[in-house]
Amino acid sequence: MTDPQRNIELVQRAFAAALNGDWSTVGTLVRDDVAWHIPGNSPIAGDAIGMDSFVAKVQMLFSSGLNVELLNVFAAGEQVATLQRNTATSNDGDLDILVFNLFTIIEGKVTRMQTFPSDLYALDCFWSAQSQ
């Protein structure tokens, strides 16, 4: 049986490690074959499969000025959900949206992450402008 509180703590540790660029800690909490899906048509949309791709996507987001505020964490069984506020500012505009992430935890590691932005159009517009 899965312990939801333990899974919440695992996601919180992975979240904090990623924010601090502590990739060795992230590697102990996330499977090597992790899969992360972001919807949309912008350069950040699509699937990141594997640890290298996962880390590269996170680094790209943070290096582009993304700020993440974790608002709440929920869990049930092998699923952990986070609600966060993502903001960023650039010469091309601002981003200020809520994001719901759904994590799947198997055998004590994140195996899958799915991102659901509150405003997909705003997300696509902001990140598309960053790549021009």
Secondary structure, 3 states (H helix, E strand, C coil): CCCHHHHHHHHHHHHHHHHCCCHHHHHHHEEEEEEEEECCCCCCCEEEECHHHHHHHHHHHHHCCCEEEEEEEEEECCEEEEEEEEEEEECCEEEEEEEEEEEEEECCEEEEEEEEECCHHHHHHHHHHHCC
